[in-house]
Amino acid sequence: MALKEFYTTREIAELLGFSTMRSVFLRAEREHWQARERIGRGGGKEWLVSSMPEETRVTIRTAEEKQALAVCSAPPAQFSALSPMTTTAIMDDRRRYKALARADLVRQYLAWQRKYGATRVQKNEFIMAYGAGAWPKLLEEVGPVSWQTLERWKLEQERAGSVLALADKRGVTHKGKTMLTEEHKRVILGHILNPNGPNVNQCVREVQKKFKVLEISIPSEPTIRRFVRRYMEECFDEWTLFREGKKAWNDKCAISLLRDWNLVGVGDVVIADGHTLNFETLNPATGKPTRMTIVLFYDGASNCPLGWEIMPSENVDSISAAFRRTCIMLGKFPRVVYLDNGRAFRAKYFKGCADFEQAGFLGLYRDLGCSVIHAWPYHGQSKPIERFFGTFNDMEVWMPSYTGNDIAHKPARMKRGEDLHRQLYDKLGGRPLTLEETHTQVARWFVDYANRPQHRTHLHGRTPGDVFMEGRGAGLTQQDMEKLALFMMQKEVRTITKDGIKVNGRLYWHETLYSRRHPVLVRYDEYFSPYSVLVYTLDGEPLCEAKDREHYRIASGLHPAARILGTAEQQEELRAGIELKKGLEKSSSALMRGILQASVLPETQARMAALKTETTELLPEEPKIAKVLRLSAPKATPEEEAALTAAKEQARAELDAAPSYTPSDLMRWKDSQERYAYLFGVKFEQKLELVPADEAWMTAYEATPEFERYLKNRYAALREMYEQNACSA
């Protein structure tokens, strides 16, 4: 609202709340207001607003807006004509009950007068009886009153013709109205809806500064707070989306899609997800306490936990093991597998590889006849198992190494400055659980949960275990078990070398691989069958089951001087290795002789005979001088010819045995990292076989703390890239 240029003394007094005109003159003198003579009846002065300080101008503007609001929202002259808005406002439960209690008290008051009279003495007698507890419920609801108040209530009820006249009307007249303009609201919302989420106190200070700069009236702090609170209540979706984000909006505002699990049977839909345990377990690999991850498959129809696995992190191996147990528990393969949208569940191992489609190696679940549904990202409502993991905290909280399910619920020993609780924890024998103890506690709680009746779910008082057993399958056949074991194996493409196939740092060998040098498909399960792999061609044709050379002592781990320093067992291993190598040599030689006699020799003899005939016919007669020179050349002795032949064979053998790169020990290096980078490029980029000394050095360096801390992740990614390129080549 714009200010007038001049105000009279009376107007200034009303706006500033002065009781006398003298107060206006005193303030004008103190603040040096400018004035002019008032034209018209009564005379006096008119004060120039622009000469007033800013604080005074803001006060006058605020007072004018309040007056305007009071005029616009003035209540009707007669309460009998209640507006719909007013009726709705006063008819909330609390006001309605109190109005009814007041009406009952008035009826008791009138009944007393009819019985004892309406004199002043009897009116006081009624008030004394009422205060003494003659009507305790009414006294509790209405409270102490005078007979004059009862008389007033009687008249109000008679005039209105309704008990609503007795309702508490405080806050009704201006309910829902505000002095805030659209500009006020715009500025307030611009601050309060900031994505940084400032609190109301911070916003109040900033918006008042903004109003001062804009030279508009400055609302009081309660007014701003009421507007913010009302906006949050009536526009909660906008409030949440702006201040907390889309996930919070989905959790707090979006309608839930409620599923009816009575429409599916046991095993029709299984839900899988990973959960980080809220207590510490000793990692068997490192010996350090860590929060393990449990991967669980959960039956939607029975609410029964199925197969599960605990590992340091959610990965393909744990999912594979958990799904295997799920199928065995169900006694059949699930029809639908409902998976989390995590990276491990999206792994290529489960989705299939384009390079294998020609061989029939598709996705795991599709191979087993299961359809797959992936949950929406950041939508916990789409995964019923999330609710189960919330209940799972009932077990976690009793573990001695409990860490809390969020920052706000950490145990006291994990908070800063809680030395007493840490000492108490040590004194009571608190420690991380072993992996075996963790498995035991989890399994025990799962059994207890499966035998616990559920009254608030679709089970209607039945236990998950009972419902599960009613719908469980007849059991997997031997063929199903073999199929499950086969398809649960991981798949990789490897190239055959003279020492076999290398998978996860192990060499696997079989006689079938001896004569082959080409990429093959390797299937393996490093947990259930770590010492053997199944080898297929890229066309899906099975080749063999290769064995771990180290585990089965296949020409591996031999004593360097077994004949002299080794034990009898070591000497036997050396003998077996030499026998294997000579056997391969004999086999290759026999095969070569057979092919030589059958194919190569006849063909070669025929070609040589034809060549001799053609040379004799086509070449001119040699000059005599050539014959003389050739005849005059000295003829080598048999010993010399034999020595020459041996030297040629030795040179050829050395040439064949020499690597196609320069070994690292023949070069100078700045540091070990530079040497490793060179050997890594030779092995994985150039696809060359390292000499034994370089291979041993790489293996030893990969076990050092320097490699684990600074280089392991980078070279693991490079190795994966080279292997993928090899697959797609």
BASE-863969 format. One line per 4 residues: number of its first residue (from 1); their letters; for each residue x, y, z of C-alpha. Coordinates in Angstrom, 1 decimal, decimal comma, always signed. Example, Ala and Ser with C-alpha at 12.3 -4.5 7.8 and 13.67 -1.06 7.14 Angstrom:
<recs>
1) AS) +12,3/-4,5/+7,8  +13,7/-1,1/+7,1
</recs>
This chain:
<recs>
1) MALK) +0,0/+0,0/+0,0  +1,4/+3,4/-1,0  +1,7/+6,1/+1,6  +0,1/+9,4/+1,3
5) EFYT) +2,3/+12,4/+0,9  +0,9/+14,2/+4,0  -0,9/+13,1/+7,1  -2,8/+15,1/+9,7
9) TREI) -1,9/+15,1/+13,3  -4,9/+13,0/+14,3  -4,1/+10,4/+11,5  -0,5/+10,2/+12,7
13) AELL) -1,7/+9,6/+16,3  -4,0/+6,8/+15,3  -1,4/+5,1/+13,1  +1,4/+5,3/+15,7
17) GFST) -0,9/+4,4/+18,6  -0,5/+7,7/+20,5  -3,1/+8,6/+23,0  -2,6/+12,4/+22,8
21) MRSV) -1,8/+14,9/+20,1  +1,1/+16,2/+22,2  +3,0/+12,9/+21,6  +2,9/+13,5/+17,9
25) FLRA) +4,4/+17,0/+18,3  +7,1/+15,8/+20,6  +8,1/+13,1/+18,2  +8,0/+15,5/+15,2
29) EREH) +10,3/+17,8/+17,0  +12,7/+15,0/+18,0  +12,8/+13,6/+14,4  +12,7/+16,9/+12,6
33) WQAR) +9,5/+16,4/+10,6  +8,5/+19,0/+8,1  +4,9/+20,3/+8,0  +2,6/+22,6/+6,2
37) ERIG) -0,6/+24,4/+7,3  -3,8/+22,3/+6,9  -6,3/+23,9/+4,6  -9,9/+23,5/+5,6
41) RGGG) -12,1/+23,5/+8,7  -10,3/+23,1/+12,0  -6,8/+24,1/+10,7  -3,8/+22,4/+12,2
45) KEWL) -0,8/+20,9/+10,5  -0,1/+18,2/+7,9  +3,1/+16,3/+8,2  +5,4/+15,5/+5,2
49) VSSM) +6,0/+11,7/+5,2  +9,2/+12,0/+3,1  +10,8/+14,0/+6,0  +10,3/+11,2/+8,5
53) PEET) +12,9/+8,6/+9,3  +12,6/+5,2/+7,5  +11,5/+3,4/+10,7  +8,6/+5,8/+11,2
57) RVTI) +7,5/+5,4/+7,6  +7,5/+1,6/+7,9  +5,5/+1,8/+11,1  +2,9/+4,0/+9,4
61) RTAE) +2,7/+1,7/+6,4  +2,2/-1,4/+8,5  -0,5/+0,3/+10,6  -2,4/+1,3/+7,5
65) EKQA) -2,3/-2,3/+6,1  -3,6/-3,7/+9,4  -6,5/-1,2/+9,3  -7,3/-2,1/+5,7
69) LAVC) -7,3/-5,8/+6,6  -9,6/-5,2/+9,6  -12,1/-3,4/+7,4  -12,1/-6,1/+4,8
73) SAPP) -12,5/-8,9/+7,3  -15,0/-7,2/+9,7  -17,5/-9,8/+11,1  -21,2/-9,5/+10,4
77) AQFS) -23,4/-7,5/+12,7  -25,5/-10,5/+13,7  -24,0/-13,8/+14,6  -27,2/-15,5/+13,6
81) ALSP) -26,1/-15,3/+10,0  -22,9/-17,4/+10,3  -20,9/-17,6/+7,1  -20,0/-21,1/+5,8
85) MTTT) -16,3/-20,4/+6,4  -17,0/-19,4/+10,0  -19,2/-22,4/+10,6  -16,5/-24,7/+9,3
89) AIMD) -13,9/-23,0/+11,4  -15,8/-23,2/+14,6  -17,0/-26,7/+14,0  -13,7/-28,5/+14,6
93) DRRR) -14,0/-31,3/+17,2  -12,7/-29,4/+20,2  -14,9/-26,3/+19,6  -18,0/-28,4/+18,9
97) YKAL) -17,6/-30,4/+22,1  -17,1/-27,4/+24,2  -20,1/-25,6/+22,6  -22,3/-28,7/+23,4
101) ARAD) -21,0/-28,7/+27,0  -21,8/-25,0/+27,4  -25,3/-25,7/+26,0  -25,8/-28,6/+28,5
105) LVRQ) -24,7/-26,3/+31,3  -27,2/-23,7/+30,3  -29,9/-26,3/+30,3  -29,0/-27,4/+33,8
109) YLAW) -29,0/-23,7/+34,8  -32,5/-23,2/+33,4  -33,7/-26,4/+35,0  -32,4/-25,2/+38,4
113) QRKY) -34,3/-21,9/+38,0  -37,5/-23,7/+37,1  -37,2/-25,9/+40,3  -35,8/-23,4/+42,8
117) GATR) -36,5/-20,0/+41,3  -34,6/-17,3/+39,3  -33,6/-15,1/+42,2  -30,0/-13,8/+42,6
121) VQKN) -29,6/-16,1/+45,6  -30,6/-19,2/+43,6  -28,3/-18,2/+40,8  -25,4/-18,1/+43,2
125) EFIM) -26,5/-21,4/+44,8  -26,4/-23,0/+41,3  -22,8/-21,7/+40,7  -21,7/-23,0/+44,1
129) AYGA) -23,2/-26,4/+43,4  -21,6/-26,5/+40,0  -18,2/-25,5/+41,4  -18,6/-28,2/+44,1
133) GAWP) -18,8/-30,9/+41,5  -22,5/-31,5/+41,0  -21,8/-31,9/+37,3  -18,1/-33,1/+37,2
137) KLLE) -18,0/-33,8/+33,4  -19,3/-30,3/+32,6  -17,0/-28,7/+35,1  -14,0/-30,6/+33,5
141) EVGP) -15,0/-29,5/+30,0  -16,3/-25,9/+30,5  -14,4/-24,8/+33,7  -15,4/-22,3/+36,3
145) VSWQ) -18,0/-19,7/+35,2  -20,3/-17,0/+36,7  -24,0/-16,9/+36,5  -23,7/-13,7/+34,4
149) TLER) -21,8/-15,7/+31,8  -24,6/-18,3/+31,8  -27,1/-15,5/+31,3  -25,1/-14,2/+28,3
153) WKLE) -24,8/-17,7/+26,8  -28,6/-18,1/+27,2  -29,2/-14,9/+25,2  -26,7/-15,8/+22,5
157) QERA) -28,3/-19,2/+22,0  -31,8/-17,7/+21,8  -30,7/-15,1/+19,2  -28,8/-17,5/+17,0
161) GSVL) -31,2/-20,4/+17,4  -28,2/-22,8/+17,4  -25,6/-24,2/+19,9  -22,9/-22,9/+17,5
165) ALAD) -23,5/-19,5/+19,1  -21,8/-20,9/+22,2  -18,7/-21,9/+20,3  -15,4/-20,3/+21,0
169) KRGV) -15,0/-17,7/+18,3  -11,5/-16,6/+19,0  -9,3/-16,8/+15,9  -12,3/-17,4/+13,7
173) THKG) -12,9/-14,0/+12,2  -9,5/-13,7/+10,6  -8,8/-17,4/+10,2  -7,0/-18,1/+6,8
177) KTML) -6,4/-14,4/+6,2  -3,0/-12,7/+6,2  -1,6/-9,2/+5,8  +1,1/-10,6/+3,5
181) TEEH) +0,9/-9,4/-0,1  +1,9/-11,5/-3,1  +5,3/-9,8/-3,0  +5,7/-10,8/+0,6
185) KRVI) +4,9/-14,4/-0,3  +7,2/-14,5/-3,3  +10,2/-13,3/-1,2  +9,4/-15,8/+1,7
189) LGHI) +9,0/-18,8/-0,7  +12,2/-17,8/-2,5  +14,1/-18,2/+0,7  +12,3/-21,1/+2,4
193) LNPN) +12,3/-23,3/-0,7  +16,1/-23,1/-1,1  +17,5/-26,6/-1,8  +20,1/-26,0/+1,0
197) GPNV) +17,2/-26,3/+3,4  +17,6/-23,3/+5,7  +15,5/-23,4/+8,9  +12,7/-20,9/+9,6
201) NQCV) +14,9/-18,8/+11,9  +17,4/-18,2/+9,2  +14,8/-17,4/+6,7  +13,0/-14,9/+8,9
205) REVQ) +16,1/-12,8/+9,4  +16,9/-12,8/+5,7  +13,4/-12,0/+4,4  +13,1/-9,1/+6,8
209) KKFK) +16,3/-7,7/+5,4  +14,9/-8,2/+1,9  +11,7/-6,4/+2,8  +13,7/-3,5/+4,1
213) VLEI) +15,7/-3,2/+0,9  +12,4/-3,4/-1,2  +10,9/-0,7/+1,1  +7,8/-2,6/+1,8
217) SIPS) +6,2/-3,3/+5,1  +8,1/-5,8/+7,3  +5,8/-8,5/+8,8  +6,4/-9,7/+12,2
221) EPTI) +8,2/-13,0/+12,9  +5,0/-14,8/+14,0  +3,3/-13,8/+10,8  +6,1/-15,2/+8,7
225) RRFV) +6,2/-18,4/+10,7  +2,4/-18,9/+10,4  +2,7/-18,5/+6,6  +5,6/-20,9/+6,4
229) RRYM) +3,8/-23,5/+8,6  +0,6/-23,2/+6,6  +2,4/-23,5/+3,3  +4,2/-26,6/+4,5
233) EECF) +0,9/-28,2/+5,6  -1,0/-27,3/+2,5  +1,8/-27,7/-0,1  +3,8/-30,5/+1,4
237) DEWT) +4,7/-32,0/-1,9  +6,4/-28,8/-3,1  +8,0/-28,3/+0,3  +9,6/-31,8/+0,2
241) LFRE) +10,6/-31,8/-3,4  +12,4/-28,4/-3,2  +14,1/-28,9/+0,2  +14,8/-32,7/+0,2
245) GKKA) +14,8/-33,9/-3,3  +13,0/-36,5/-5,5  +13,8/-39,5/-3,3  +12,3/-37,9/-0,2
249) WNDK) +9,3/-36,8/-2,3  +8,8/-40,4/-3,4  +9,1/-41,7/+0,2  +6,9/-39,0/+1,7
253) CAIS) +4,4/-37,8/-0,9  +4,0/-40,3/-3,8  +1,2/-42,8/-3,6  +2,3/-46,3/-2,8
257) LLRD) +1,5/-49,2/-5,2  +0,1/-51,8/-2,9  +0,6/-55,4/-4,1  -1,7/-58,3/-3,2
261) WNLV) +0,7/-61,3/-2,5  -2,3/-63,6/-2,2  -2,4/-63,7/-6,0  +0,9/-65,6/-6,3
265) GVGD) +2,1/-68,9/-5,0  +5,2/-70,0/-3,1  +8,2/-69,6/-5,4  +6,3/-67,7/-8,1
269) VVIA) +8,1/-64,5/-7,1  +11,3/-64,3/-5,1  +12,9/-60,9/-4,2  +16,6/-60,4/-3,8
273) DGHT) +18,5/-57,6/-2,2  +21,7/-56,9/-0,3  +21,9/-55,5/+3,2  +25,0/-54,3/+5,1
277) LNFE) +24,9/-55,8/+8,5  +24,8/-53,3/+11,4  +27,5/-55,1/+13,4  +31,1/-55,9/+12,8
281) TLNP) +32,5/-59,3/+11,7  +36,1/-60,4/+11,4  +37,0/-60,6/+7,7  +38,8/-63,9/+7,2
285) ATGK) +40,9/-62,5/+4,4  +42,3/-59,5/+6,3  +41,6/-60,3/+9,9  +40,1/-56,8/+10,4
289) PTRM) +36,6/-56,1/+11,7  +34,2/-55,0/+8,9  +30,5/-54,7/+8,3  +29,7/-57,7/+6,1
293) TIVL) +27,0/-57,7/+3,4  +24,2/-60,3/+3,4  +22,6/-61,2/+0,1  +19,2/-62,7/+0,6
297) FYDG) +16,4/-64,2/-1,6  +13,0/-63,7/-0,1  +9,7/-65,5/-1,0  +6,9/-62,9/-1,7
301) ASNC) +4,0/-65,3/-1,1  +5,1/-66,7/+2,2  +7,4/-63,9/+3,5  +9,9/-66,6/+4,2
305) PLGW) +13,7/-66,0/+3,9  +15,3/-68,4/+1,4  +18,9/-68,7/+0,3  +21,4/-66,2/+1,6
309) EIMP) +25,2/-65,6/+1,7  +27,4/-63,4/+3,7  +30,5/-61,8/+2,1  +32,6/-58,6/+2,6
313) SENV) +30,7/-56,9/-0,2  +27,8/-57,5/-2,5  +29,2/-59,3/-5,6  +28,3/-61,8/-8,2
317) DSIS) +29,8/-64,7/-6,2  +27,6/-64,2/-3,2  +24,5/-63,7/-5,4  +25,3/-66,9/-7,2
321) AAFR) +25,7/-68,9/-4,0  +22,5/-67,5/-2,5  +20,4/-68,2/-5,6  +21,7/-71,8/-5,6
325) RTCI) +20,5/-72,4/-2,1  +17,2/-70,6/-2,9  +16,4/-73,1/-5,7  +17,3/-76,1/-3,5
329) MLGK) +15,1/-74,8/-0,6  +12,2/-74,2/-3,0  +12,5/-77,6/-4,5  +11,9/-75,9/-7,9
333) FPRV) +13,1/-73,0/-10,0  +11,4/-69,6/-9,3  +9,1/-68,3/-12,0  +10,0/-64,6/-11,5
337) VYLD) +13,2/-63,2/-9,8  +12,7/-59,6/-8,5  +16,2/-58,1/-8,3  +17,7/-54,9/-6,9
341) NGRA) +19,0/-52,4/-9,4  +22,5/-52,6/-7,9  +25,6/-53,0/-10,1  +26,3/-56,6/-8,9
345) FRAK) +22,8/-57,7/-9,9  +23,2/-56,0/-13,3  +26,5/-57,9/-13,9  +27,1/-59,3/-17,3
349) YFKG) +27,3/-62,7/-15,7  +23,5/-62,6/-15,2  +22,5/-60,8/-18,4  +24,4/-62,9/-20,8
353) CADF) +27,1/-61,9/-23,2  +26,6/-61,2/-26,9  +29,7/-63,2/-27,8  +28,1/-66,3/-26,3
357) EQAG) +24,6/-66,1/-27,8  +25,6/-68,1/-30,8  +26,6/-70,9/-28,4  +23,4/-70,8/-26,5
361) FLGL) +25,0/-69,2/-23,3  +22,4/-66,6/-22,5  +21,5/-65,0/-19,2  +21,5/-67,2/-16,1
365) YRDL) +17,9/-66,8/-15,1  +16,7/-67,1/-18,6  +18,6/-70,3/-18,9  +16,8/-71,7/-15,9
369) GCSV) +13,4/-70,6/-17,1  +13,1/-67,5/-14,8  +11,8/-64,1/-15,8  +13,6/-61,1/-14,3
373) IHAW) +12,2/-57,8/-13,0  +14,6/-55,1/-11,8  +13,4/-52,7/-9,1  +13,2/-49,0/-9,8
377) PYHG) +16,3/-47,1/-8,6  +15,9/-45,3/-5,3  +12,4/-46,7/-4,8  +12,4/-48,7/-1,6
381) QSKP) +8,7/-49,3/-1,8  +9,2/-51,5/-4,9  +11,2/-54,0/-2,9  +9,2/-55,7/-0,1
385) IERF) +12,4/-57,1/+1,2  +13,4/-53,7/+2,5  +10,7/-54,0/+5,2  +12,1/-57,4/+6,2
389) FGTF) +15,6/-55,9/+6,7  +14,0/-53,3/+8,9  +12,7/-56,1/+11,1  +16,1/-57,8/+10,9
393) NDME) +17,5/-55,0/+13,1  +15,8/-56,8/+16,0  +18,6/-59,3/+15,9  +21,4/-56,9/+15,0
397) VWMP) +20,9/-54,7/+18,0  +21,8/-57,5/+20,4  +25,2/-58,3/+18,8  +28,1/-57,1/+20,9
401) SYTG) +29,7/-55,3/+18,0  +26,5/-53,4/+17,0  +27,3/-50,2/+15,1  +23,8/-48,7/+14,9
405) NDIA) +21,5/-48,6/+11,8  +22,2/-44,9/+11,2  +24,3/-42,1/+12,5  +21,6/-41,0/+15,0
409) HKPA) +21,4/-44,5/+16,6  +25,1/-45,3/+17,1  +25,9/-47,0/+20,4  +27,5/-44,8/+23,1
413) RMKR) +30,9/-46,4/+22,8  +31,2/-45,1/+19,2  +30,5/-41,5/+20,0  +33,2/-38,9/+20,8
417) GEDL) +34,4/-38,5/+24,3  +32,7/-41,7/+25,6  +35,8/-43,3/+27,1  +33,7/-44,9/+29,9
421) HRQL) +31,5/-46,8/+27,5  +34,5/-47,9/+25,5  +36,1/-49,2/+28,7  +32,9/-50,9/+29,7
425) YDKL) +32,7/-52,5/+26,2  +36,2/-54,0/+26,6  +35,5/-55,1/+30,2  +32,3/-56,9/+29,1
429) GGRP) +34,3/-58,8/+26,4  +32,9/-56,9/+23,5  +34,5/-58,0/+20,2  +33,6/-58,5/+16,5
433) LTLE) +32,0/-61,8/+15,7  +33,8/-64,4/+13,6  +32,3/-65,3/+10,3  +31,1/-68,7/+11,7
437) ETHT) +29,4/-66,9/+14,6  +27,7/-64,5/+12,3  +26,3/-67,3/+10,1  +25,0/-69,1/+13,3
441) QVAR) +23,3/-66,0/+14,6  +21,7/-65,1/+11,3  +20,5/-68,6/+10,6  +19,0/-68,9/+14,1
445) WFVD) +17,1/-65,6/+13,7  +15,8/-66,7/+10,3  +14,4/-69,9/+11,8  +12,8/-67,9/+14,6
449) YANR) +11,3/-65,4/+12,1  +9,9/-68,2/+9,9  +8,0/-69,7/+12,9  +6,6/-66,4/+14,1
453) PQHR) +2,9/-65,7/+13,3  +2,2/-62,6/+11,2  -1,1/-60,9/+11,9  -0,6/-57,6/+10,0
457) THLH) +0,4/-59,1/+6,7  -1,4/-61,1/+4,0  -0,6/-64,2/+6,0  -3,4/-63,4/+8,5
461) GRTP) -1,9/-65,0/+11,6  -0,1/-67,9/+9,9  +3,7/-68,4/+10,1  +5,9/-67,9/+7,0
465) GDVF) +7,3/-71,4/+7,5  +3,9/-73,1/+7,4  +2,9/-71,2/+4,2  +6,2/-72,0/+2,6
469) MEGR) +6,0/-75,7/+3,3  +2,5/-75,9/+1,8  +3,7/-74,5/-1,5  +7,2/-75,9/-1,6
473) GAGL) +8,1/-77,9/-4,7  +8,8/-81,7/-4,8  +12,5/-81,1/-5,0  +15,1/-80,7/-7,7
477) TQQD) +15,9/-83,8/-9,8  +19,4/-84,9/-10,4  +19,2/-83,4/-13,9  +18,0/-80,1/-12,4
481) MEKL) +20,9/-80,1/-9,9  +23,4/-80,7/-12,7  +21,8/-77,9/-14,7  +21,9/-75,5/-11,8
485) ALFM) +25,5/-76,3/-11,0  +26,5/-75,8/-14,7  +24,7/-72,5/-15,2  +25,8/-71,1/-11,9
489) MQKE) +29,4/-71,2/-13,0  +31,1/-68,1/-14,1  +32,1/-67,7/-17,7  +35,3/-66,2/-19,2
493) VRTI) +37,2/-66,4/-22,5  +40,8/-67,5/-22,2  +43,5/-68,4/-24,7  +45,3/-71,8/-24,5
497) TKDG) +49,1/-71,7/-23,9  +51,7/-74,4/-23,7  +51,2/-74,5/-19,9  +47,4/-74,7/-20,1
501) IKVN) +44,8/-72,0/-19,3  +45,3/-69,4/-16,6  +42,2/-68,4/-14,6  +42,3/-66,2/-11,5
505) GRLY) +46,1/-66,7/-11,2  +45,9/-70,5/-11,4  +47,1/-72,7/-14,3  +44,7/-75,4/-15,4
509) WHET) +45,9/-78,2/-17,7  +44,6/-81,2/-19,6  +46,1/-83,4/-22,3  +43,4/-82,2/-24,8
513) LYSR) +44,8/-78,6/-24,5  +48,3/-79,7/-25,3  +47,9/-79,5/-29,1  +45,5/-76,5/-29,2
517) RHPV) +46,3/-72,7/-29,4  +43,0/-70,7/-29,7  +40,5/-68,9/-27,5  +38,1/-71,0/-25,5
521) LVRY) +35,2/-70,5/-23,2  +36,0/-71,4/-19,6  +33,2/-72,1/-17,0  +34,2/-72,4/-13,3
525) DEYF) +32,9/-72,1/-9,7  +35,8/-71,1/-7,5  +33,8/-71,9/-4,3  +32,3/-75,3/-5,0
529) SPYS) +34,9/-76,6/-7,4  +38,0/-74,4/-7,2  +40,5/-76,9/-8,6  +38,9/-77,6/-12,0
533) VLVY) +37,3/-75,8/-14,9  +35,1/-76,8/-17,8  +36,5/-75,9/-21,2  +34,4/-75,3/-24,3
537) TLDG) +35,0/-74,0/-27,7  +33,4/-70,7/-28,6  +30,8/-72,7/-30,5  +29,7/-74,4/-27,3
541) EPLC) +31,4/-77,8/-27,9  +32,8/-79,3/-24,7  +36,5/-80,0/-24,8  +37,6/-81,2/-21,3
545) EAKD) +37,7/-80,6/-17,6  +41,1/-79,0/-16,9  +42,8/-79,5/-13,5  +44,7/-77,1/-11,3
549) REHY) +48,3/-77,9/-11,9  +49,4/-76,8/-8,5  +46,7/-78,7/-6,6  +47,1/-81,9/-8,6
553) RIAS) +50,9/-81,6/-8,8  +50,9/-81,6/-12,6  +54,5/-80,8/-13,4  +54,3/-78,0/-10,9
557) GLHP) +56,0/-77,1/-7,6  +59,0/-79,3/-8,3  +62,1/-79,2/-6,2  +64,9/-77,5/-8,1
561) AARI) +67,4/-80,2/-7,0  +65,1/-83,0/-6,2  +67,5/-85,8/-7,2  +70,1/-84,6/-4,7
565) LGTA) +68,3/-82,6/-2,0  +64,7/-83,7/-2,4  +62,6/-86,2/-0,5  +61,4/-89,4/-1,9
569) EQQE) +58,0/-87,7/-2,6  +59,7/-84,8/-4,4  +61,8/-87,1/-6,4  +58,6/-89,0/-7,4
573) ELRA) +57,0/-85,8/-8,5  +60,0/-84,9/-10,6  +60,0/-88,3/-12,2  +56,2/-88,0/-12,9
577) GIEL) +56,8/-84,5/-14,5  +59,6/-85,7/-16,7  +57,6/-88,8/-17,7  +54,6/-86,5/-18,6
581) KKGL) +56,8/-84,3/-20,7  +58,6/-87,2/-22,4  +55,2/-88,9/-23,0  +54,0/-85,7/-24,7
585) EKSS) +57,1/-85,7/-26,8  +56,7/-89,3/-27,8  +53,1/-88,7/-28,6  +53,9/-85,7/-30,8
589) SALM) +56,8/-87,7/-32,5  +54,6/-90,7/-33,2  +51,9/-88,5/-34,6  +54,4/-86,7/-36,7
593) RGIL) +55,9/-89,9/-38,1  +52,4/-91,2/-38,9  +51,6/-88,0/-40,8  +55,0/-88,0/-42,4
597) QASV) +54,6/-91,5/-43,7  +51,0/-91,1/-44,7  +51,0/-87,6/-46,3  +54,1/-85,5/-46,1
601) LPET) +56,8/-88,0/-47,4  +54,9/-89,3/-50,5  +53,9/-85,8/-51,5  +57,5/-84,4/-51,0
605) QARM) +59,1/-87,3/-52,9  +56,7/-86,8/-55,8  +57,5/-83,1/-55,9  +61,2/-83,6/-55,7
609) AALK) +61,1/-86,1/-58,6  +59,1/-83,7/-60,7  +61,5/-80,9/-59,9  +64,6/-83,0/-60,9
613) TETT) +63,1/-83,9/-64,2  +62,1/-80,4/-65,0  +65,6/-79,1/-64,1  +67,4/-81,6/-66,3
617) ELLP) +65,3/-80,7/-69,2  +65,3/-77,0/-69,0  +68,7/-76,0/-67,7  +71,6/-75,5/-70,3
621) EEPK) +74,8/-77,4/-70,1  +77,1/-76,0/-67,4  +80,4/-74,4/-68,6  +83,4/-76,5/-68,1
625) IAKV) +85,0/-73,9/-65,9  +82,2/-74,3/-63,4  +82,8/-78,1/-63,4  +86,4/-77,4/-62,8
629) LRLS) +85,8/-75,1/-59,9  +83,3/-77,4/-58,3  +85,5/-80,3/-58,7  +88,5/-78,4/-57,2
633) APKA) +86,5/-77,4/-54,0  +87,6/-79,5/-51,0  +85,2/-82,1/-49,7  +84,2/-81,9/-46,0
637) TPEE) +84,9/-84,9/-43,8  +82,0/-86,7/-42,0  +83,2/-85,3/-38,6  +83,0/-81,7/-40,0
641) EAAL) +79,6/-82,3/-41,5  +78,3/-83,6/-38,2  +79,7/-80,6/-36,3  +78,2/-78,2/-38,7
645) TAAK) +74,8/-79,9/-38,5  +74,9/-79,8/-34,6  +75,8/-76,1/-34,6  +72,9/-75,3/-36,9
649) EQAR) +70,5/-77,3/-34,7  +71,8/-75,6/-31,6  +71,4/-72,1/-33,1  +67,9/-73,0/-34,3
653) AELD) +66,9/-74,2/-30,8  +68,3/-71,1/-29,1  +66,4/-68,9/-31,6  +63,2/-70,8/-30,9
657) AAPS) +63,6/-70,6/-27,1  +64,5/-66,9/-27,1  +61,6/-64,6/-26,1  +60,2/-62,2/-28,6
661) YTPS) +60,9/-59,3/-26,2  +63,9/-58,1/-24,1  +63,7/-59,6/-20,5  +63,4/-57,0/-17,8
665) DLMR) +66,5/-58,1/-15,9  +68,6/-57,1/-19,0  +67,3/-53,5/-18,8  +67,7/-50,6/-16,3
669) WKDS) +64,7/-49,3/-14,5  +63,9/-46,1/-12,5  +61,8/-48,1/-10,0  +59,7/-51,2/-9,6
673) QERY) +56,5/-49,4/-11,0  +58,3/-48,7/-14,3  +59,4/-52,3/-14,6  +55,9/-53,7/-13,8
677) AYLF) +54,4/-51,3/-16,4  +56,7/-52,7/-19,0  +56,0/-56,3/-18,2  +52,3/-55,7/-18,0
681) GVKF) +52,3/-54,2/-21,5  +54,3/-57,2/-22,9  +51,9/-59,7/-21,3  +48,5/-58,2/-21,8
685) EQKL) +48,9/-55,7/-24,6  +51,4/-57,5/-26,8  +50,0/-60,9/-25,8  +53,6/-62,3/-25,3
689) ELVP) +54,6/-65,0/-22,9  +56,9/-63,9/-20,2  +60,1/-65,7/-19,3  +59,9/-67,6/-16,0
693) ADEA) +62,0/-65,0/-14,2  +59,8/-62,0/-15,3  +56,6/-64,0/-14,5  +57,9/-64,7/-11,0
697) WMTA) +58,9/-61,1/-10,4  +55,4/-59,8/-11,4  +53,7/-62,3/-9,1  +56,0/-61,3/-6,2
701) YEAT) +55,5/-57,5/-6,8  +51,7/-57,9/-7,0  +51,8/-59,2/-3,4  +53,6/-56,1/-2,1
705) PEFE) +51,8/-53,4/-0,1  +53,0/-50,8/-2,7  +51,1/-52,6/-5,5  +48,0/-53,2/-3,3
709) RYLK) +47,7/-49,6/-2,3  +48,6/-47,7/-5,4  +48,4/-49,9/-8,5  +46,0/-52,8/-8,0
713) NRYA) +42,8/-51,1/-9,0  +44,3/-49,4/-12,1  +45,9/-52,5/-13,5  +42,8/-54,6/-12,7
717) ALRE) +40,8/-52,2/-14,9  +43,4/-52,3/-17,7  +43,4/-56,1/-17,5  +39,6/-56,2/-17,7
721) MYEQ) +39,7/-53,9/-20,7  +42,3/-56,0/-22,6  +40,3/-59,2/-21,9  +37,1/-57,6/-23,1
725) NACS) +38,9/-56,5/-26,3  +40,1/-60,0/-26,7  +36,5/-61,3/-26,3  +35,1/-58,9/-28,9
729) A) +38,0/-59,4/-31,4
</recs>
